[in-house]
Amino acid sequence: MTKKINNFILVLCFIFLTSLFAAVDKVIVKVNNENILQSDFDKLFKSALEQYKLFSQKELSEEELKNLKQKILEQLINDKLILQEAKKQNIKVTKREIEEGIKTVKSRFPSDSAFLQELRKENLTEKQFEKRIEEQIMVLKLIDEKIRKNIKQPTETEAKELFNQILKNIEYKKSSKKTTNLETQDDFTLLTQLVERFFDEQVRVRHILIRVPENATLQQKEETKKKIMEIKLKLDKGEDFSTLAQKYSEDPGSKDRGGDIGFIARGDTVEEFEKVAFSLKEGQTSNIVETIYGFHIIKVIEKRNKRKPDFETIKEDLLQYLARKNAEKYYEDYVENLKKSAKIEYLENIK
């Protein structure tokens, strides 16, 4: 086969692969002639669904999925507009700031190889990742300069008014025996529920989790149970719970803190975990507990009885909540002003 024919075949392969990729990764929106790709949307949508599944065991309805997709698309458009504005304002990022940003992200991974593996998973080179960090810092600087400095700071009087509204909402729920669902409530109703839970009976727990693989065979499940039983044996012999959690637990959210997941109220976790956690005394360790996540060993560090809601206890949290709401409103207005002068073209229906 001649070199000329070889080159021709390579060109055909390139055209085929390019058209195949284009068919998969379409431009769904143009924002001031900059593209938002289907892959950009898919990544964010997948992440949002995973986060939702952590807090809910029910499936989203078609209407809820449609609303979620619309919110994600709007977020991508807003992010693009903010980044464009940061570049337009010629906001500078130093090399040191980029290095610190990269260092912060890398610290979340157990090793450099794990970090590089995540980059490969996201189809990012180290150079592209560095560019992404630079852009994120640019946006943060713009927000700090143009938004954060202009946010109206809430007063203690406003926080007290919010607290009184929350108390009224709690009383209304009790009198009407109205049940609430975390996934479907508006912001204020959710805040009411969080305050109610904070003052309800609580336990602070540590746990060690050994995960059962999805669609595990009976043999895999038995092997996993054997691992947790070996850890339980070490605990029974007097080894430190926190040290063993750091060494063996497969819960990334609490592993580095010795398995400490903080205080939980009733309804915060799955039923099997909650039932055992609230039945233990302070300092007591459970037997092996099976949930949808795998096998756990639970230790209660501290217990709190139900308390009457107290303003001073949550005053700072309420002030932060009000400040966040003010920031959200200012940010929304700021982005809406950017949209007024932007050219936004919707090229594809989101899938």
VOGU-3710 file (C-alpha; in Angstrom, 3 decimals, decimal comma):
1> mtkkinnfil> 0,000/0,000/0,000  1,490/3,343/-1,031  2,136/6,241/1,351  -0,415/8,300/-0,602  -3,185/5,729/0,034  -2,176/5,469/3,702  -2,525/9,233/4,102  -5,899/9,161/2,361  -7,183/6,491/4,765  -5,927/8,506/7,756
11> vlcfifltsl> -7,810/11,559/6,471  -10,999/9,487/6,069  -10,596/8,124/9,612  -10,121/11,633/10,965  -13,240/12,885/9,157  -15,244/9,899/10,446  -14,087/10,362/14,053  -14,672/14,122/13,903  -18,222/13,684/12,567  -18,890/10,961/15,154
21> faavdkvivk> -17,705/13,202/18,010  -19,705/16,146/16,641  -22,807/13,971/16,571  -22,317/13,129/20,244  -21,024/16,479/21,542  -23,275/19,118/20,042  -23,275/22,829/20,736  -26,553/23,366/22,582  -26,230/27,100/23,367  -24,056/29,960/22,157
31> vnnenilqsd> -23,397/32,771/24,644  -21,847/35,782/22,910  -20,511/33,323/20,281  -18,946/31,042/22,933  -20,168/27,456/23,000  -21,898/25,452/25,697  -21,611/21,798/24,720  -23,889/18,862/25,373  -20,994/17,306/27,329  -20,832/20,404/29,590
41> fdklfksale> -24,498/19,924/30,376  -24,240/16,137/30,802  -21,442/16,384/33,398  -23,334/18,886/35,531  -26,617/16,995/35,186  -25,004/13,686/36,207  -23,397/15,331/39,244  -26,718/16,931/40,274  -28,520/13,566/40,036  -25,835/11,863/42,148
51> qyklfsqkel> -26,163/14,555/44,821  -29,947/14,187/44,777  -29,712/10,408/45,251  -27,560/10,907/48,362  -30,481/12,646/50,073  -33,455/10,885/48,548  -34,514/7,356/47,754  -37,306/8,353/45,373  -37,091/8,912/41,630  -37,596/12,363/40,122
61> seeelknlkq> -40,806/12,829/38,154  -40,683/13,901/34,488  -41,663/17,434/35,502  -38,948/17,556/38,197  -36,353/16,263/35,728  -37,405/18,922/33,222  -37,084/21,677/35,859  -33,682/20,360/36,976  -32,396/20,332/33,396  -33,598/23,893/32,865
71> kileqlindk> -31,883/25,080/36,058  -28,621/23,423/35,033  -28,742/24,992/31,581  -29,375/28,418/33,113  -26,469/27,847/35,512  -24,140/27,054/32,588  -25,262/30,213/30,793  -24,803/32,322/33,935  -21,345/30,824/34,551  -20,335/31,620/30,982
81> lilqeakkqn> -21,584/35,223/31,260  -19,771/35,782/34,570  -16,494/34,395/33,182  -16,836/36,543/30,063  -17,394/39,599/32,250  -14,339/38,745/34,376  -12,218/38,617/31,198  -13,794/41,836/29,939  -12,927/43,543/33,243  -9,341/42,285/32,692
91> ikvtkreiee> -9,172/40,680/36,132  -5,658/39,329/36,727  -4,722/36,107/38,472  -1,166/35,619/39,723  0,872/32,473/39,221  1,001/32,027/42,997  -2,822/32,160/43,232  -3,098/29,464/40,542  -0,527/27,278/42,334  -2,429/27,660/45,625
101> giktvksrfp> -5,697/26,788/43,870  -4,192/23,639/42,356  -2,664/22,711/45,717  -6,080/23,068/47,420  -7,771/20,764/44,896  -4,948/18,195/45,033  -5,199/18,064/48,832  -8,647/16,501/48,474  -7,116/13,401/46,887  -5,166/10,697/48,744
111> sdsaflqelr> -2,303/10,769/46,208  -1,040/12,451/43,030  -1,941/9,327/41,039  -5,546/9,519/42,296  -5,653/13,185/41,253  -4,294/12,384/37,768  -6,786/9,528/37,461  -9,625/11,984/38,132  -8,251/14,334/35,446  -8,239/11,465/32,943
121> kenltekqfe> -11,799/10,603/33,957  -12,816/14,205/33,208  -10,815/14,190/29,929  -8,643/17,057/31,175  -4,922/17,610/30,693  -2,973/19,241/33,531  -2,709/22,383/31,374  -6,480/22,488/30,851  -7,024/21,943/34,579  -4,643/24,830/35,362
131> krieeqimvl> -6,624/27,047/32,969  -9,870/26,042/34,661  -8,434/26,984/38,081  -7,334/30,349/36,702  -10,819/31,037/35,341  -12,469/30,033/38,620  -10,223/32,440/40,543  -11,036/35,210/38,036  -14,742/34,666/38,674  -14,252/34,660/42,461
141> klidekirkn> -12,357/37,946/42,213  -15,136/39,471/40,104  -17,762/38,313/42,607  -15,694/39,735/45,464  -15,182/43,060/43,687  -18,553/43,617/42,054  -20,989/41,656/44,202  -19,818/40,831/47,731  -18,833/44,431/48,534  -22,291/45,664/47,514
151> ikqpteteak> -24,335/43,142/49,504  -26,593/44,630/52,162  -25,654/43,136/55,535  -28,662/41,902/57,545  -29,392/43,319/61,004  -30,079/41,455/64,236  -33,648/42,816/64,096  -34,159/41,136/60,705  -32,721/37,888/62,082  -35,104/38,073/65,053
161> elfnqilkni> -38,070/38,636/62,714  -37,003/35,588/60,691  -36,725/33,528/63,890  -40,280/34,513/64,911  -41,570/33,537/61,457  -39,864/30,154/61,820  -41,526/29,595/65,231  -44,934/30,415/63,722  -44,277/27,977/60,885  -43,310/25,222/63,338
171> eykksskktt> -46,511/25,803/65,329  -48,575/25,818/62,132  -47,089/22,465/61,106  -47,899/20,989/64,521  -51,467/22,256/64,532  -52,159/21,161/60,966  -50,146/17,925/61,293  -48,623/18,821/57,961  -45,751/16,648/56,762  -42,861/18,030/54,734
181> nletqddftl> -40,507/16,593/52,173  -36,953/17,937/51,975  -36,756/17,625/48,185  -39,919/19,564/47,372  -39,960/22,444/49,860  -39,167/26,092/49,258  -36,172/27,685/50,949  -38,021/29,039/53,985  -39,874/25,778/54,674  -36,585/23,904/54,438
191> ltqlverffd> -34,987/26,401/56,861  -37,878/25,833/59,280  -37,344/22,095/59,074  -33,590/22,442/59,684  -34,149/24,647/62,748  -36,746/22,208/64,077  -34,319/19,327/63,619  -31,456/21,243/65,230  -33,410/21,628/68,475  -34,852/18,110/68,299
201> eqvrvrhili> -33,224/15,089/69,942  -29,800/14,521/68,375  -26,852/12,156/68,566  -23,285/12,768/67,496  -21,851/9,622/65,974  -18,772/8,108/64,435  -19,089/5,235/62,012  -16,949/2,839/60,009  -18,427/1,935/56,635  -17,397/-0,931/54,382
211> rvpenatlqq> -19,318/-0,544/51,141  -21,066/-3,384/49,343  -20,485/-3,139/45,558  -23,548/-2,309/43,470  -25,241/-5,480/42,200  -22,899/-7,488/44,453  -22,946/-11,258/44,312  -23,583/-13,271/47,465  -19,857/-14,076/47,618  -18,868/-10,376/47,357
221> keetkkkime> -21,326/-9,527/50,105  -19,899/-12,235/52,358  -16,349/-10,982/51,709  -17,421/-7,443/52,606  -19,087/-8,646/55,784  -15,927/-10,548/56,706  -13,947/-7,265/56,487  -16,300/-5,430/58,850  -16,323/-8,379/61,248  -12,511/-8,265/61,437
231> iklkldkged> -12,692/-4,546/62,270  -15,333/-5,233/64,943  -13,013/-7,815/66,476  -10,243/-5,199/66,700  -12,659/-2,816/68,463  -13,716/-5,522/70,900  -10,039/-6,007/71,755  -9,784/-2,321/72,702  -8,348/-0,683/69,554  -9,252/3,001/69,019
241> fstlaqkyse> -12,429/3,595/66,961  -11,162/6,836/65,383  -7,861/5,271/64,294  -9,610/2,265/62,758  -12,094/4,539/60,944  -9,239/6,532/59,413  -7,564/3,324/58,312  -10,495/1,234/57,063  -13,689/3,290/56,570  -14,926/3,731/52,996
251> dpgskdrggd> -16,945/6,868/53,715  -14,838/9,695/52,201  -16,910/12,340/53,979  -15,979/11,197/57,487  -12,941/8,908/57,111  -10,333/11,640/57,732  -12,240/12,792/60,836  -12,084/9,357/62,410  -15,581/8,511/61,182  -17,175/11,555/62,870
261> igfiargdtv> -20,306/12,611/60,944  -21,399/15,151/63,573  -24,865/15,452/65,079  -27,797/13,799/63,349  -31,519/14,194/64,034  -34,286/11,743/63,256  -34,918/11,642/59,518  -31,369/12,651/58,562  -30,188/9,138/57,726  -31,594/5,826/56,536
271> eefekvafsl> -33,909/4,042/58,957  -31,582/1,126/59,851  -28,711/3,477/60,762  -30,955/5,905/62,673  -32,685/3,204/64,717  -29,370/1,891/66,063  -27,754/5,314/66,549  -30,600/6,607/68,736  -30,774/3,385/70,757  -27,122/3,534/71,887
281> kegqtsnive> -25,872/5,271/75,022  -23,003/7,772/75,024  -19,703/5,961/74,432  -21,447/2,769/73,330  -20,540/0,951/70,091  -23,010/-1,003/67,973  -22,826/-4,414/66,419  -22,658/-4,584/62,620  -25,475/-2,622/60,920  -26,498/-3,233/57,312
291> tiygfhiikv> -27,942/-0,411/55,154  -28,251/0,260/51,418  -24,712/1,706/51,551  -23,041/-1,372/53,050  -22,022/-2,501/56,538  -21,500/-0,018/59,393  -20,215/0,014/62,944  -21,622/2,995/64,864  -20,323/4,710/67,989  -22,269/7,415/69,852
301> iekrnkrkpd> -20,037/10,240/71,093  -22,660/12,578/72,547  -26,432/12,855/72,954  -28,631/15,950/73,095  -32,177/16,025/74,413  -34,911/17,915/72,619  -34,688/21,655/73,393  -36,894/24,714/73,040  -35,808/26,817/70,026  -33,546/29,631/71,227
311> fetikedllq> -32,700/32,710/69,138  -29,218/33,340/70,574  -28,121/29,788/69,780  -28,791/30,162/66,038  -28,545/33,947/65,632  -25,301/33,776/63,612  -26,727/31,054/61,376  -29,807/33,165/60,664  -27,653/36,213/59,889  -25,617/34,084/57,467
321> ylarknaeky> -28,823/32,792/55,879  -30,117/36,339/55,346  -26,742/37,475/53,995  -26,785/34,554/51,553  -30,296/35,459/50,389  -29,193/39,073/49,849  -26,158/37,833/47,912  -28,300/35,549/45,748  -30,658/38,422/44,910  -27,792/40,774/44,043
331> yedyvenlkk> -26,098/38,051/41,952  -29,337/37,282/40,078  -29,842/40,990/39,297  -26,203/41,305/38,199  -26,482/38,322/35,825  -29,832/39,538/34,475  -28,164/42,841/33,545  -25,422/40,911/31,723  -28,104/38,924/29,866  -29,766/42,111/28,624
341> sakieyleni> -26,716/42,972/26,530  -25,744/39,374/25,701  -26,478/37,365/22,571  -27,794/33,964/23,682  -28,717/31,410/20,987  -30,436/28,135/21,897  -29,386/25,669/19,178  -30,550/22,303/20,547  -33,192/21,004/22,917  -31,583/19,660/26,080
351> k> -31,700/15,870/26,350
//
